[in-house]
Amino acid sequence: MAKFLFSGTYTPKGLKGLIEEGGSSRIEAAKKSLASMGGSLESFYFALGEKDFYIIVNLPDNATAASVTMAGCISDTFSIKSVVLMTPAEMDESIKKRPDFRPPGE
């Protein structure tokens, strides 16, 4: 299962819904949505600053993550971005792989 960091910003419509339903209801909605795609919610935080929320999720693959982010964005209640997260073991594995690469100008 792949791990992703989702971060997003609410639209005025989304903030209105958040105020009406409360923050805890968003956690339950996220759990239900992710479960419907074979995933799970690891953590959910609201934030003050550039982004309104940060969520760490487990999903089967990149295509599923893209589907989840598109569903959020077309809802017109928030915009969301995703970042693929890697474990230290995955980083160790990637370090061992050496592509045949030539930098520009060399």
Backbone bond lengths (Angstrom), bond angles and torsions (degrees), N, CA, C in turn:
res aa  C-N    CA-C-N  psi(-1)  N-CA   C-N-CA  omega(-1)  CA-C   N-CA-C  phi
1 M - - - 1.457 - - 1.529 107.24 -
2 A 1.321 116.42 133.69 1.464 121.88 179.85 1.532 110.22 -88.30
3 K 1.319 114.95 151.71 1.461 121.46 -178.38 1.525 108.59 -112.39
4 F 1.350 116.07 137.95 1.459 122.28 -178.15 1.521 110.61 -134.01
5 L 1.322 114.28 148.73 1.456 121.66 170.31 1.520 106.73 -105.79
6 F 1.319 116.89 118.99 1.459 121.96 173.54 1.516 107.73 -102.62
7 S 1.322 116.31 135.78 1.464 120.66 172.79 1.511 107.47 -131.51
8 G 1.317 116.07 145.79 1.455 117.75 -175.94 1.510 114.15 -154.52
9 T 1.323 112.84 169.01 1.457 122.51 -179.22 1.526 108.06 -130.35
10 Y 1.315 116.18 130.07 1.457 120.89 178.58 1.526 111.58 -75.34
11 T 1.316 115.93 144.98 1.465 122.34 169.97 1.535 106.66 -84.71
12 P 1.328 118.35 168.84 1.467 118.75 175.20 1.536 112.52 -55.14
13 K 1.338 117.24 -39.22 1.470 121.39 177.05 1.529 110.63 -61.71
14 G 1.326 116.73 -42.99 1.456 121.19 179.38 1.517 112.71 -66.60
15 L 1.339 116.62 -39.73 1.467 119.97 177.57 1.517 111.43 -64.02
16 K 1.322 116.09 -38.54 1.467 119.72 177.61 1.528 109.82 -60.52
17 G 1.332 116.70 -45.94 1.456 120.53 177.94 1.517 112.62 -63.38
18 L 1.334 116.44 -39.82 1.471 120.87 178.21 1.518 110.65 -61.66
19 I 1.322 116.71 -43.81 1.470 120.68 179.18 1.524 110.62 -63.44
20 E 1.325 116.92 -40.01 1.469 120.80 -179.33 1.525 112.39 -69.61
21 E 1.353 117.18 -39.89 1.465 120.99 -173.23 1.525 114.21 -97.67
22 G 1.331 118.06 -24.38 1.454 121.55 -177.25 1.519 112.51 88.29
23 G 1.321 115.09 160.42 1.460 121.70 -176.41 1.512 114.57 -67.63
24 S 1.325 117.37 -37.22 1.465 120.50 -178.20 1.519 111.91 -62.97
25 S 1.330 116.73 -32.52 1.464 119.06 179.88 1.525 111.08 -67.26
26 R 1.324 118.01 -29.25 1.456 121.18 178.39 1.526 110.61 -69.00
27 I 1.318 117.14 -35.42 1.458 120.73 177.45 1.528 109.49 -63.43
28 E 1.319 116.50 -44.91 1.466 120.06 179.43 1.520 110.90 -65.20
29 A 1.335 117.82 -39.35 1.463 120.77 177.89 1.524 110.94 -63.85
30 A 1.337 116.84 -40.38 1.468 120.67 178.69 1.527 110.46 -64.46
31 K 1.326 117.17 -44.12 1.467 120.54 178.67 1.524 111.29 -58.55
32 K 1.328 116.43 -44.74 1.462 121.15 -178.71 1.528 110.71 -65.12
33 S 1.320 116.97 -45.25 1.460 121.50 -179.61 1.529 111.09 -62.24
34 L 1.327 116.76 -47.39 1.462 120.57 -179.30 1.526 111.91 -64.74
35 A 1.325 116.95 -40.53 1.465 120.92 178.56 1.530 110.73 -61.67
36 S 1.344 116.47 -34.84 1.467 119.57 179.89 1.528 111.89 -66.90
37 M 1.336 116.72 -16.08 1.459 122.07 179.38 1.532 111.80 -108.29
38 G 1.329 116.47 11.44 1.459 120.53 179.28 1.507 113.66 81.64
39 G 1.327 116.81 18.67 1.459 121.18 -177.58 1.516 112.98 -116.88
40 S 1.333 114.87 -172.64 1.461 120.48 179.37 1.528 109.91 -150.17
41 L 1.309 114.77 159.00 1.454 122.93 177.97 1.520 108.88 -94.81
42 E 1.316 116.75 126.16 1.462 120.54 176.62 1.522 111.10 -93.31
43 S 1.335 116.59 -46.79 1.467 119.90 177.66 1.517 109.70 -155.37
44 F 1.334 115.42 154.44 1.457 122.30 -177.81 1.521 107.16 -142.72
45 Y 1.324 115.79 122.15 1.456 120.84 179.24 1.524 110.34 -130.71
46 F 1.317 115.71 135.00 1.456 120.78 168.29 1.515 106.46 -85.11
47 A 1.324 117.14 154.50 1.459 120.47 -174.66 1.527 111.28 -140.79
48 L 1.296 114.36 156.44 1.457 121.91 171.26 1.512 106.35 -108.30
49 G 1.312 117.95 129.39 1.454 120.41 -179.09 1.505 111.34 138.00
50 E 1.327 115.65 -145.76 1.460 121.25 -176.42 1.526 112.19 -63.87
51 K 1.308 118.34 -37.23 1.470 123.40 179.98 1.526 109.43 -113.53
52 D 1.343 115.58 152.36 1.466 121.04 179.97 1.522 113.11 -91.89
53 F 1.345 116.58 -22.39 1.463 119.02 178.77 1.526 110.62 -154.33
54 Y 1.329 114.15 155.08 1.464 123.71 174.82 1.526 106.74 -133.09
55 I 1.332 115.79 131.83 1.464 121.08 -176.59 1.528 108.18 -134.22
56 I 1.315 116.89 133.07 1.459 121.33 172.27 1.512 107.13 -106.69
57 V 1.348 115.33 126.01 1.456 121.15 -174.82 1.527 110.87 -130.69
58 N 1.316 115.07 158.83 1.459 123.06 173.28 1.521 106.78 -113.69
59 L 1.327 116.12 124.81 1.461 121.82 179.80 1.527 109.19 -136.41
60 P 1.327 117.10 156.34 1.466 120.00 -176.08 1.526 114.76 -60.09
61 D 1.353 118.54 -36.37 1.458 119.31 -173.79 1.535 110.64 -166.83
62 N 1.328 115.40 176.67 1.470 121.28 -178.87 1.522 112.21 -63.37
63 A 1.326 117.80 -38.75 1.462 120.71 -179.45 1.525 110.82 -61.91
64 T 1.321 116.39 -39.89 1.456 120.19 178.34 1.522 110.51 -66.52
65 A 1.332 117.35 -40.88 1.461 121.00 177.25 1.524 110.90 -61.56
66 A 1.328 116.66 -40.97 1.462 120.26 178.56 1.523 110.43 -63.57
67 S 1.326 117.03 -40.54 1.456 121.47 178.42 1.526 111.44 -61.60
68 V 1.330 116.51 -42.87 1.464 121.09 179.49 1.536 110.60 -64.64
69 T 1.324 117.18 -43.96 1.466 119.30 -179.77 1.525 111.29 -66.58
70 M 1.335 117.29 -38.61 1.470 119.51 178.14 1.528 111.08 -64.20
71 A 1.326 116.98 -41.23 1.470 120.27 179.15 1.528 110.30 -60.60
72 G 1.318 116.14 -41.49 1.463 119.45 178.28 1.510 112.23 -64.74
73 C 1.321 116.29 -45.51 1.464 120.17 -177.07 1.525 112.49 -66.22
74 I 1.335 118.44 -38.26 1.462 119.28 -178.69 1.528 112.39 -77.60
75 S 1.329 117.06 -7.91 1.468 120.14 178.21 1.528 111.87 -70.43
76 D 1.332 116.67 -16.58 1.466 122.63 -178.05 1.528 112.69 63.25
77 T 1.347 116.47 21.14 1.461 119.95 177.18 1.525 112.52 -112.55
78 F 1.324 116.30 -17.55 1.460 120.71 174.51 1.518 109.06 -163.34
79 S 1.319 115.74 159.90 1.459 120.83 169.36 1.524 106.35 -108.51
80 I 1.312 115.92 143.66 1.463 119.93 -173.79 1.521 109.96 -138.11
81 K 1.304 115.87 144.56 1.468 122.84 176.25 1.519 107.22 -125.33
82 S 1.331 115.55 152.82 1.460 119.41 178.48 1.521 110.72 -124.28
83 V 1.318 114.72 148.32 1.457 123.45 177.07 1.516 106.79 -130.13
84 V 1.332 117.01 130.88 1.462 121.02 175.79 1.526 108.05 -75.56
85 L 1.313 116.17 130.04 1.468 121.08 177.64 1.522 109.42 -104.15
86 M 1.320 115.72 145.02 1.469 121.07 -179.83 1.523 110.20 -121.57
87 T 1.315 115.67 144.05 1.460 120.71 174.95 1.532 108.87 -77.95
88 P 1.332 118.42 163.23 1.456 119.95 174.03 1.531 112.35 -58.06
89 A 1.331 117.52 -36.78 1.475 120.44 178.63 1.530 110.94 -64.87
90 E 1.332 117.39 -38.80 1.471 120.44 177.21 1.528 110.46 -65.77
91 M 1.328 117.05 -37.18 1.462 120.15 176.96 1.521 109.83 -65.27
92 D 1.343 117.23 -42.66 1.468 120.46 176.94 1.524 110.65 -57.94
93 E 1.330 117.02 -42.20 1.456 121.46 179.36 1.533 110.96 -64.42
94 S 1.317 117.00 -41.09 1.468 119.71 -179.06 1.527 111.82 -68.85
95 I 1.313 117.13 -32.41 1.470 121.18 178.93 1.529 110.71 -63.93
96 K 1.330 116.41 -33.31 1.466 120.99 -178.68 1.527 112.61 -72.89
97 K 1.300 117.36 -19.24 1.471 121.13 -179.07 1.521 108.93 -87.40
98 R 1.315 116.38 131.82 1.467 122.41 -177.26 1.515 110.90 -123.27
99 P 1.324 118.46 104.59 1.465 119.21 177.51 1.521 111.29 -72.62
100 D 1.312 116.37 154.89 1.459 121.94 172.53 1.521 106.17 -81.61
101 F 1.329 116.51 95.97 1.463 121.79 -171.47 1.524 110.50 -126.89
102 R 1.324 115.86 136.03 1.464 122.20 174.50 1.522 108.14 -118.77
103 P 1.345 117.61 119.63 1.456 119.53 178.00 1.526 111.81 -64.91
104 P 1.317 118.38 154.36 1.463 120.97 178.42 1.533 110.71 -58.25
105 G 1.308 116.33 138.10 1.454 121.38 176.78 1.523 115.63 81.33
106 E 1.296 118.58 1.26 1.474 120.61 -179.75 1.501 110.83 -111.21
